Amino acid sequence: MRDTARAAEALRVARLAASACTRGDTITVVVAGGAGSGKTPFSHWLARQCESMGCAQVSTAGVSACLRRYHGSDPVVARCMRRGLPVPPRIVRSAVSSAVRHILSADQRTPDQYRRRGRVLILDGAPRSLADSRDLPVVLARLGAPVRAVVWMQATDAEMIAYMARRARWPDDVDARAVATRVSLVPAQRRAARLMADLAGAPLCIVRGSDAAALARTE
């Protein structure tokens, strides 16, 4: 893929992750952004890039999926996710810790020569609050997967609203209040992403969601 201006920030993240892998490190790349900003497509693109650059293991953990898996029966989590509200930080911390422990323990079964080539964990969908920004870097560092890059996926309000409308099964299922809440939270989420990068001593890379989609199509 050509190193165009559109791809520069995205490629910067992939190269940073690959560089850590050559040293045999385990690192976390956090991908943050509002609903429909392109977090998941970018995470999948980044995983393929890291694999092509020689990383031994690349794992993607979506915070929403972690919450559903480890706290899906919690009525507080269900209500927050349905209404687009932030999930309490202690629950996010617990879900992410459980997922990362599972990923890293599973990798213990891989041969030493692969482990020495390093691992990349892509955490998709965090931080969701300033509390997450303070808690998650500490949790991940203790688990042996420190945050080494934070990506902010940038999207317009119209792009996010269109995404949430597409996710609804029928037009009447679009909860206008939940949509408005999610859009209104985006500035706070961006501040949280910047704070996480500052606290972790990691670069904050800004990638447009539409650019990430274009990158995936041009591979």
C-alpha positions in Angstrom: 0.0 0.0 0.0 1.3 3.5 -0.9 2.4 5.8 2.0 0.0 8.6 1.1 -1.0 11.5 3.4 -4.3 9.7 4.0 -2.5 6.6 5.2 0.4 8.3 7.1 -1.1 8.3 10.6 -2.6 4.8 10.3 0.7 3.4 9.0 2.5 5.2 11.8 0.5 3.1 14.3 1.2 -0.1 12.5 5.0 0.6 12.3 5.1 1.5 16.0 3.4 -1.8 16.9 5.7 -3.8 14.6 8.8 -2.1 16.0 7.8 -3.2 19.5 7.3 -6.8 18.3 10.9 -6.9 16.9 12.0 -6.4 20.5 9.7 -9.2 21.8 7.4 -6.8 23.6 3.7 -7.2 24.4 1.9 -3.9 23.8 -1.6 -2.5 23.6 -2.9 -0.2 20.9 -6.1 1.5 22.0 -8.6 2.5 19.3 -11.1 5.1 20.5 -14.0 7.0 18.9 -17.7 7.6 18.8 -20.3 5.1 17.5 -19.8 4.6 13.7 -16.4 6.3 13.6 -14.7 3.2 12.1 -13.1 1.7 15.2 -13.7 -1.9 14.3 -12.8 -1.7 10.6 -9.6 0.1 11.5 -8.8 -2.5 14.2 -9.1 -5.3 11.7 -7.0 -3.4 9.2 -4.3 -2.7 11.9 -4.3 -6.4 12.9 -3.6 -7.5 9.3 -0.8 -4.9 9.0 0.8 -6.1 12.2 0.7 -9.7 11.0 2.2 -8.8 7.7 5.0 -7.0 9.5 6.0 -10.1 11.5 4.1 -9.8 14.8 3.7 -13.2 16.4 0.2 -12.7 17.7 -2.3 -10.0 17.1 -5.5 -10.0 19.2 -8.5 -7.7 19.0 -10.7 -7.1 22.1 -13.8 -4.9 21.7 -14.9 -3.3 24.9 -18.6 -3.8 24.1 -18.0 -7.5 23.4 -16.0 -7.8 26.6 -18.9 -6.3 28.6 -21.4 -8.6 26.9 -19.3 -11.7 27.6 -18.3 -11.0 31.2 -21.1 -8.8 32.5 -24.0 -9.4 30.0 -26.4 -10.4 32.7 -25.8 -7.2 34.7 -28.9 -5.0 34.3 -26.8 -1.8 34.8 -24.6 -2.8 31.8 -27.6 -3.7 29.7 -29.3 -0.3 30.4 -26.2 1.7 29.8 -25.5 0.0 26.4 -29.1 0.3 25.3 -29.2 4.0 26.1 -25.7 4.9 24.9 -24.6 5.8 28.4 -21.1 5.2 29.8 -20.8 1.9 31.7 -19.5 2.3 35.3 -15.6 2.3 35.2 -15.3 -0.6 37.7 -17.3 -2.8 35.3 -15.2 -1.7 32.3 -12.0 -2.4 34.2 -13.2 -5.8 35.2 -14.3 -6.8 31.7 -11.1 -5.6 30.0 -9.0 -7.3 32.7 -10.8 -10.6 32.2 -10.5 -10.4 28.4 -6.8 -9.5 28.4 -5.9 -12.2 30.9 -7.7 -14.8 28.7 -5.8 -13.6 25.6 -2.4 -13.6 27.2 -2.9 -16.9 29.0 -4.0 -18.5 25.8 -0.8 -17.3 24.1 1.3 -19.2 26.7 0.8 -22.3 24.6 2.6 -20.8 21.6 6.3 -21.8 21.0 9.0 -19.6 22.4 10.3 -18.6 19.0 6.9 -17.0 18.3 6.6 -15.4 21.7 9.9 -13.7 21.3 8.6 -11.9 18.2 6.2 -10.0 20.3 2.4 -9.6 20.6 0.0 -6.8 19.9 -3.3 -6.4 21.7 -5.8 -4.0 20.0 -8.3 -2.7 22.4 -11.3 -1.3 20.4 -13.7 1.0 22.1 -11.9 2.5 25.1 -11.7 4.8 26.9 -15.3 5.8 27.4 -14.7 8.1 30.3 -11.9 10.0 32.1 -12.0 7.3 34.8 -11.2 4.7 32.1 -8.3 6.9 30.9 -6.8 6.7 34.4 -7.6 3.1 35.2 -7.0 1.1 32.0 -3.3 2.0 31.4 -2.5 0.9 35.0 -4.5 -2.3 34.6 -2.9 -3.1 31.2 0.6 -2.4 32.5 0.1 -4.7 35.4 -1.0 -7.4 33.0 2.2 -7.0 31.0 0.6 -5.2 28.0 1.3 -1.5 28.4 -0.4 1.1 26.2 2.0 2.2 23.5 -0.4 4.1 21.1 -3.8 5.6 21.3 -5.8 6.1 18.1 -8.7 8.5 17.9 -11.1 7.7 15.1 -12.6 11.0 13.8 -16.1 11.1 12.3 -18.8 13.8 11.8 -22.1 13.8 13.7 -23.9 12.9 10.4 -21.7 9.9 9.8 -22.3 8.6 13.4 -26.1 9.2 13.2 -26.2 7.4 9.8 -24.3 4.5 11.3 -26.7 4.1 14.2 -29.7 4.3 11.9 -28.2 1.5 9.8 -27.7 -0.6 12.9 -31.4 -0.4 13.8 -33.5 -3.2 12.3 -36.3 -0.8 11.4 -36.5 3.0 11.3 -38.8 3.1 14.3 -36.2 1.3 16.4 -33.9 4.3 16.3 -34.0 5.8 19.8 -33.6 9.5 19.1 -32.6 10.2 22.8 -29.9 7.4 22.8 -28.5 8.7 19.5 -28.3 12.3 20.8 -26.7 11.0 24.0 -24.0 9.1 22.1 -23.2 12.0 19.8 -23.0 14.5 22.8 -20.5 12.2 24.6 -18.0 12.3 21.8 -16.1 15.4 22.9 -15.7 13.9 26.4 -14.5 10.6 24.8 -11.9 12.5 22.8 -10.6 14.3 25.9 -10.5 10.9 27.6 -8.4 9.5 24.7 -6.0 12.4 24.9 -5.7 12.0 28.7 -5.0 8.2 28.3 -2.2 8.9 25.8 -0.7 11.5 28.1 -0.8 9.3 31.2 0.6 6.3 29.3 3.3 8.4 27.6 2.0 7.2 24.2 1.3 9.1 21.0 -2.2 10.1 20.1 -2.8 9.4 16.4 -5.9 10.8 14.7 -7.4 8.8 11.8 -10.6 9.6 9.9 -13.1 6.8 9.8 -13.6 7.3 6.1 -9.9 7.1 5.5 -9.7 3.8 7.4 -12.4 2.4 5.2 -10.5 3.5 2.1 -7.3 1.8 3.5 -9.2 -1.4 3.9 -10.5 -1.3 0.3 -7.1 -0.6 -1.2 -5.2 -3.5 0.4 
